[in-house]
Amino acid sequence: MISPQVPTIILPCLDTLVCSVGFGFVQAMLAPHATRPEAEGGAGMSEEDVGFIFLAMGSTYVVFVPVVSRFVSIKCGKKLLC
């Protein structure tokens, strides 16, 4: 028998999978494009600049996920589990 809470587990897992795939595509395409010279249609950045871009992307995720999850758990409470 399937528990009624299964959809509440499947949806976050699906969301995490989709976001992970999206970040993977961005990371795979960003570095070669950013380091390509401007004359060839790239951004002409150094490898250090590209590293700062990835640091900024990861930092925003690390900072805002706990804040948003805390906000949602306070405002929504057990309504999300039903």
C-alpha angles and dihedrals in degrees: 000000000000118000116235089234094063094093089054089057098041096053097056090045091052091047091051091049093050093047092048092052090048093051089047092056092047093049094046094051101035102064098052092044095046095049095046112104118261091242089064094049098267132118096254094226126157121242088254091058091050089051090054090052091055090044090053092048093050094043094054090051092049093048102042103039095067091043094050094043091051091049092049093047091051097044100038102029114170094349088091093057097054 
